[in-house]
């Protein structure tokens, strides 16, 4: 049969593969690249968001952080763990691991050496450490989320970052110069270890057990209450215990506890041998009492600050993820959230045990915020992925509304903090360090002693012998507070030490009993009055009384402005012992 040329051509065209239409879909290589970099991009974006929020606080470093800075300086200069040259060894810090990071920075020339672009490295270095720890926290969140939601880990990480960035308590104290960011990192690492171990059935592996113990050790050396994380692994192992795995679980728990306990016991023995105490001197000074029910209930304040709407939505998502059988991948989600709730409950309990702190914005709650935000994000994304479009829209709108309510609900409290954050290192350096140096120089007081309660910036700048009326770095003052014996404290300060210069103000006047009449009876006269207290000099230490009167007139205008503002623009290139200028 002869086929015409036209028929042959039609058959050829019909048998040929159809031409590919132009497509806007990404090539497999691009899609794989996006999946590969989605989690790191989420970590980076969330870190930038938190850093941007932290920038609203400028160069603020809380004064308590500068106490550890002073110890880092003394140790690095070969003086040992003392607050300043010539002082006795006293553990006036409670964050050895953070102190170690500061020491490394100082040895490398990155800390306590000068300024970069006009900003002191006393500010830049601890904030850079905080930024690295923040990125580490979010990396731990991503690692935990990948075990549960491999394709949505980026969403969990980003949502966690948004929640944390909206929480000024987390942001402020992470970038305060204190050890909070490192403590938050240990909490996040604990959560990631437990989640990945529980989801992948590897919880009882020796590597996981030992890692959990090592992280708990780092937490305990970062803050004393961080020791509570040592219980996270044994409790989680018990939670996922199987009848046939009792012996294995017991061995794993023993390994974790041993990894934590043996080095920590060695550290406690060193502390006892060096300082004569089993606990830091700071704990003695604060006279921590066993918690009561009312004290434990203070954890409820965190719900009010974080936002009840956000807390309720988070609790609902967690409940659904734990209970609803129709969720996609229900086993991993349930195991992950159950494991994550263990360290969250432990850190929340530790916060309640510590009780109310005088500093604003809940500085002890940093690990609670991290673990709570992670649990909320993980549960919300798990539920969102299991739902259809309409439910997803509702979940997204509910979360956005709750976040908005949380941020607006915190606005007034946060605004007050941003305008006047908790006592800054730079202010204390100027108000007490430089000012009392100038007092001593003008009044001719050589080898003088000053007693006062605000210490960090003072230790970095004072050329005087400093006595800590707050007791953090003074053993005898701390013991007086622990015994609730203010008479012993006053006798020590006014009779044993008899400082040439002295300052008390506000609550410290009442707490110490160093009132104006008592100071007058001990021979002290005011140089500058500040409320119920002020700056005082021992009259018999000044050879020319006329200079006291002249000094009062000179300092009042300067100190009136300084005390009213309480927020110097910055610390300058470095904080060193000097003469000072206000007088």
Secondary structure, DSSP 8 states (H G I E B T S, - for coil): ----HHHHHHHHHHHS--------S--HHHHHHHHHHHHHHHHHHHHHHHHHHHGGGTT--BHHHHHHHHHHHHHHTTS-S-SSTT-------S-HHHHHHHHHHHHTTSSSS-EETTEEHHHHHHHHHHHHHHHHHHHHHHHHHHHH-TTTHHHHHHHHHHHHHT-HHHHHHHTSSSTHHHHHHHHHHHHHHHHHHHHTT-TTSHHHHHHHHHHHHHHHHH-GGGGGGHHHHHHHHHHT--GGGHHHHHHHHHHHHHHHHHHHHHHHHHHHHHHS-SS-HHHHHHT-----HHHHGGGHHHHHHH-HHHHHHHHHHHHHHHH-TTSTTHHHHHHHHHHHHHHHHHHHHHHHHH---SSSS-GGGHHHHHHHHHHHHHHHHHHHHHS-HHHHHHHHHHHHHHHHHHHHHHHHHHHHHHHS-S-BHHHHIIIIIIHHHHHHHHHT-TT-EEEES--HHHHHH--SEEEETTSSS-HHHHHHHHTT-HHHHHHIIIIII--SEEEE-HHHHHHH---HHHHHHTTEEEEEEETTEEEEEEGGG-S-HHHHHHHHHHHHHHHHHHHHH---S---S-------S--
